[in-house]
Amino acid sequence: MSIQDILSTLQEIHDDDSIPRNVRTKIKNAAAFLEDNHETTSGLQIDKIIQELDDLGNDPNVPPYTRTQILGVISNLESTR
């Protein structure tokens, strides 16, 4: 999966109004960082994004289908390292 596909999934999560605002904000920040720096992003920076997304995936306020999307993004980010 390419960075554009990952960004598309993150945008889809961000646009979902059933997601808590704090989660959407973190998703937006992760997407913005990836979009601006995807060509120069180091493994350490990707690890930080993965950790933040993993924390969101464990948030009890996140709907199950969104959790699945977040875990898919994490998996795809891990394969881009």
Summary of the structure (lengths in Angstrom):
residues: 81
radius of gyration: 11.5
end to end distance: 11.9
largest distance: 33.1
contacts: 216
relative contact order: 0.19
helix: 77%
strand: 0%
